[in-house]
């Protein structure tokens, strides 16, 4: 639940978008992908546009 809290607080502007935020997004993205692999019920599940933006920021930091 900490990962959800971290992301929620970052999106609400209650905490800085930092390395911990990006780690939380990566962890939840990995878990979602595993769920999608286990069942087609999760195929259409995805992140909100705001969380997708955080994910892109994290990926840019890793590549940059």
Secondary structure, DSSP 8 states (H G I E B T S, - for coil): -HHHHHHHHHHTTSS---HHHHHHHHHHHHHHHHHHHH-GGGTT----HHHHHHHHHHHHHHH-
